[in-house]
Amino acid sequence: MTVARPRNRRVIPPRERDATRHEVRARPIRLKEPAVESVPPQAAPAPVPPGSAVSRGSRRGLDAFAFFVANLQTGFGPFLAVYFSQAKWTQSDIGFALTVGSLVSLLGQVPGGGFVDAVRSKRFAAGVAVVAISGSALALALWPTFLIVLLAMAAHSAASCILTPAIAAISIGLVGHARAGERLGRNASFQALGNAVAAAGMGACGYYLSNGAVFYLTAALVVPTIMALSAIRAEEIDATLRTQEAESDAAGQAAGEGAGGVKALLTNRVLLSFAACMTLFFLANAAMLPLVGSALTLRASETATVLVAACIMVPQAVLAVLAPTVGRLAERWGRYPVLLIGFAALPLRGLLLAYTDNPYLLVSIQVLDGISASVLGVMVPLIVSDLTRGTGRFNLALGAVGTAMGIGAALSTSLAGIMADRLGSHTAFLGLALVGLAAFLLVALIMPETRRGHQT
């Protein structure tokens, strides 16, 4: 019996008994460990992706800011010519004043973008621009003399060169690159609504009060515009910008050279290709609406004013509806297919205008203009953001592309005017359609997909 005991029962050595006893005693300590491990996530949370912690107040503030900025800019639209004509200005003086504003706007795109890049607070840059535009409108209302008007037009154009890239920088800085498309689409939608509301309100103000009252109203709009800007929390923009600046530094170190310099932009082939595409697009696009207005005047002189107003309102309505969808599609499909859709609508529009005589059909064709405006209103800042990400020169590049667009628009009216005078409006529309087709083919052949596979 004493021999069978080891087979049925294993004798535990003293060391194992001590180890087992030690493990049993250590179990209460292990039970306390989960409670200790649950503290660090509260003390040091994981980094939050840009845009995920944006407050509702900042989002609503940016919506309202885009809306009221469009109100401000509408005051400097067609109401200027009416105001100057009522003040007994000659057509040459009116043309010279408008030309000064156009030249400053064309030449100030790149410096304005560089200024926004250099200023640390994008809200400050936007606020200064808004105050300058309001002051310009007030000067036009109070002192409509030739010198004051020239200075006011120059100040308005210079401020606009700062305000446009500042809004884009605030938008991307607030939500990050991953949600930039949707945010820019939302901006374009509220700007279209602001243009429509301001055009109706200022038209009524000029009709029932006076043309000068339009500019008093424009100057007064600085109050809600600044209030909307102040609703955007600076700390939310700054937190995202710090993340992007760290990413920019890492990209610069990886490149091993000054990737954020102007030289990098001038040697960026994709950016130069995109600027060339935009120049061709506006070379074909800018003169189409004036040609439509001339055609409507000849074919329906009694209702031409109403039809021209409808030609302006239809694209704005389409832009307000489609712009958010364009932003979402740009994030889902990529930039390239959405950009092709916007460029394809231009030659189709020119071709239909060339072979349409019915005034109401001419107005309905402007839906294609709204499609192009919806795409480009979102894609221009979005593609420039893709191409300059990590360089710190987003606004400078956006100003350079804006300059290319301005050059194309300036040449478009002259080209279309020569063709219309010598060959007729039918041939002019066909010629612009061919230029638009060239722009579409250029995009299809040389533009790559600019969206990165991973975004932060």
C-alpha positions, 0 to 999 in steps of 0.5 A, a space after each residue: 500500500 505504501 508503494 502505490 501512493 506516489 502513483 495516485 497522488 503526486 507530491 508537490 515540491 516545496 518550491 511549487 507550493 510556495 509559488 502557488 501560494 505567492 500567486 494566490 496572494 497576488 490575485 487581489 493586486 491583479 483585480 485592482 489593475 483594470 481600475 488603474 488602467 481605466 484612468 489613462 484614457 481620461 488623462 491622455 486621450 487619443 488624438 482626435 481627427 481634425 473636424 470631428 470635434 468641431 462645435 455646432 456653433 463654429 459650423 453654423 458660424 461658418 455657414 452664416 459667414 459665407 452667406 453674409 460675405 456673398 451679401 456684401 459682394 453682391 452690392 458691388 455687382 451690377 448695381 455699380 453701373 446703375 449707381 454711376 449712371 444715375 450720378 451722371 457719369 460718362 460711360 468712359 468714366 464708368 468703364 475706367 472705374 470698373 477697369 481699375 477694380 478688375 486690374 487690382 483683382 487680377 494682380 492682387 490674387 497672388 499677393 492676397 494669398 501670400 498674405 493669408 499664408 503669412 498671417 497666423 490668424 485666418 479669422 483676423 485676415 477675413 475680418 480685416 477684409 470684411 471691414 475694408 469692403 464695408 468701408 468701400 461701400 460706405 465711401 461710395 455712398 457718401 462721396 461718389 467723386 471720381 478719386 474716391 470711387 477709384 480708391 474704393 474700387 481698388 480697396 474692394 478688389 484688394 480686400 476680396 483677394 484676401 477674403 476668398 482664400 481666407 474663407 477657404 483656409 478657415 474651412 479646411 483648417 476647421 474640418 481638416 482635409 478629410 472633410 474639406 470637400 463637403 465643407 467647401 460644397 456647403 460654403 458654395 451653397 450658402 454663398 449662392 443663397 446669399 447672392 440670390 437673397 441679396 440681389 432681391 433685397 438690394 433690387 427692392 431697396 434701390 427701387 423703393 428708396 434709391 440706388 445709393 441706399 444699396 451701398 448703405 445697406 452693403 456697409 451695414 451688412 458688416 455687423 452680421 458678417 463680423 458676428 458670424 465670423 466671431 461665432 467660429 471658435 479660434 481654438 478649434 481652427 488652431 488645433 487643426 492647424 497645428 496638426 497640419 503644420 506638424 504634418 507639413 514639417 514632416 513632409 518637408 523633412 522627408 523631401 529634404 529641401 524647401 518644399 514649402 517655397 514658391 519654387 516648389 509651386 512653380 515646379 509643380 507640374 500638376 498645379 501648372 496643368 490645373 491652372 492651364 485647364 482653368 484658363 481655357 475653361 474661363 476663356 470659353 465660359 466668361 463670355 457666354 452669359 453676355 452673348 446670351 443677354 445680347 441674343 435675348 435682347 434681339 429675340 425678346 426685347 420686351 422681356 429681355 430684362 426678366 429673362 436675363 435676370 432668370 439666366 443669372 438666378 437659374 445657375 445660382 439655384 442649381 449651385 445652391 442645391 448641387 454644391 453639397 452633393 458635389 463635395 460629397 462625391 469628390 470625397 467618395 469618387 475622387 476629384 478627377 471624375 467630378 472635375 470631368 463632369 464640370 468641364 463636360 457641361 461647358 462645351 455642351 452648353 455652348 453647342 446648345 446655345 448655338 442651335 437654340 432660338 427659343 428665349 425660354 430654352 436659352 434660359 433653361 440651358 443655363 442649368 448647365 452653367 449651374 452644374 459647372 459652377 457647382 463643380 468648380 466652386 468646390 473643386 478649385 480650392 479642394 484640388 489646390 489644397 490636395 496639391 499644396 498639402 504639406 507646403 504651407 502655400 495653399 493660399 498663394 497657390 489658390 491666388 495663382 490659379 485665380 490669376 489664371 482664371 482671371 486672365 482667361 475671363 478677361 480674354 474671353 469677352 474680347 474673343 467672343 466680341 470679335 467673333 460675334 461682330 464678324 461672324 455672328 452669335 451662332 459662330 461665336 457660341 460654336 467657337 466658345 464651345 470648341 474652346 470648352 471642348 479643348 479644356 475638357 480634353 486637356 483635363 482628361 489627358 493631363 490631370 491626375 487624381 489628386 486625392 490622397 489614399 490616406 487623409 487625416 
